[in-house]
Amino acid sequence: MELHLPSCRSLKAKRGVVKPVVEGIRKRYSLAVAEVAHQDTWQRATIGVVALSGEASHAVDQIDAAERFVWSFPEIQVLSSDRHWLEID
């Protein structure tokens, strides 16, 4: 997810916004999550979220919930959200 953080004026302020999102997704949904780009930019962040499941529908539900969680933060503007799937037979 590409995020815009308009209120952040420093990297410290950015960490204060991004950290609760990353930790919240990790704890609430047991998903792997990390800031994967724009680490040195104050008002931008890219969050990567990974779900592993035996059923595609369960992975979709988990990713949907994580995305809704990010949207629930009023200080964050979601610019885009892309999904990529890897299926192993």
N, C-alpha and C positions, 0 to 999 in steps of 0.2 A: 504494500500500500504506500503510495506517495502522499506525504503529508505536508501541509503548510502550517507553520506555527507563528502566526503574525505577532503575538505578544512577546516573543523571545527576543532579547537584545544582547544575549551572550550565550556561550556554550553551556555555562552553568545553568542558566534559565532553561535552556533547551533540555538538558538532562533532567531537570525538575519536572518537565512535562512528559518526556518520552519514557522515563523510568517507570512511573506508575502504570503506563499502558503496557509495556513489555512484561513487567512482573505480574500484572493483573491477568493478562492472557495466559501466561505460563501457569499461574496458580489456579485460576478458575476453570480453564479448559484443558489443562495438561497437554498443551501444544508446545512445540519447539518454536521459539520466536527470538528475533534479534534485529537490531538496527543494522541494515546491510549496505547503506549508501548515505552520502551527505553527512558523514560524521563531523566534518569541520565547518559545516554551514549552519548558521544560527537558526534560520527560519524554515529549514527543509529537513525532512527525515524520510527515509524509506525503511519500512518495517517488513521483514519477511516472516511468514508464519508457515509452519509445516505440520501437516496431519498425516499420520500413518494409520491405515485401517484395513481390515479385511473386506469391508463393504464400502463402496463409493458413496452411498447415501449417508453413511455415518460421517465420513470425512467432509462431505458437503455441509452437513448440519454443524459440525464443529467450526469450520471456516466461516460459515455464515454468522454463527454466534460471536466469534472473535471480531468479525468486521462490525457487527452491531455494537459491540463493546467499544471499539475505537470511535465510532460515530457518536457515542454517548458523551464524549468529552467536548464541552462547548469551546474550549480554547484551541481545538484542533480542527483544521479544515482538511477533509480528505480530497485530494486532487484526482486520484485514480486508484483503481484496484484491479489488478490482473491476476488471473489464475492459470496455473500450468499443472497438468496432470501427468503422472508417470504411472503406467499400469504394468505390472509384472505378471506374466503368466506362470 
